[in-house]
Amino acid sequence: MRARQLTSRSAQLIVAALVVAVPLSMTGSSVRAEDRQPPGLPGDDSDGYVDPDGDPTVVVTEDGTPDTPVTVPGDPDDEGRQCWWEVVIADDTVTKAYGLGGARRYSATGRWLMNVCEGIGPVAIDGVPIVPEGGRVIPGDVAREAAASIPIPAPLMATSPASGRLIVQVPTWLWIDGGWWEPYSATASTGRVSATVSATPVRAVWSMGDGATVVCAAGVAWQPGAAEGATDCAHTYTTASGDAGFVLTAVVEIELAWTSNIGESGTLDPITRTGTQTVQVGEIQAVGTR
């Protein structure tokens, strides 16, 4: 591939770190443009400019002096031309890098590199003026990784009367154990960017097994002497379940919000957790006497 010289205006944008496009990944230990390929292709086990051991495949000093020059082969005009990498941004949490759409960009190591060729100056690689060492990091993607790692078990369901002896025409209180109904959190990191996700249960949808549905929050645990109206999470069965029982299901909706160490934050799509149990609903038989 022929190295293409940037215009003076493009060079100014590079140095000012105002324009950063999304790079392609690079495989192997070479820094040649010919070795770059999109992430996810067969055989691509690399992470941008980091080798399988996590070490940078491009080595440059913090003051921007070039590393050992490498040869970028191409057409005869470029054959044997010496090129090297220089640091444009040493820490993107301090010096901002932006994409063409104006969104902030981050790299795995915090550094952004510019390719310089002998006799030409700065050149674009695959049309990208500066590239993120270690690959580009998207905070929202890191948050999704954190969300996937949150260990939230199935909700702990409870009823009163207890599920083994529910009674027709007697209100059944429903609730999720208070030790389960609480915020959960997890943190994930990619390079220098970390994101913490908070998962908060917000409502439960109870399917009672007789066709009825009850929607409420955690519900209130029954206590001796509690008034009938002390809970908004209850159901009164009007028919017995028979020997098979009713399948009682509680689906809890959980909202996800995230923050990051670089100041960005947001929300993710809600998730759910489901609990089930089989309950027996019987009738109290009255005995008449004379």
ABEGO torsion letter per residue (X at the ends): XBBBBBBAAAAAAAAAGABBBBBBBBBEABABAAABBBBGBBGBABBEABBAAGBBABBBBAAGBBBBBBBBBBBAAABGBBBBBBBABABAAABBBBBAAGBBBBBAAGBBBBBBBBGAEBBBBGGBABBBBGEBBBAAAAAAAAAAABBBBBBBBBBOBBAAABBBGBBBBBBBBAAABBBBBBBBBBEABBBBBBBBBABBBBBAGAGBBBBBBAEBBBBBGBBAAABABBBBBABBAEAAEBBBBBBBBBBBBBBBAAGBBEBBBBBBBBBBBBBBBBBBBBBBBX
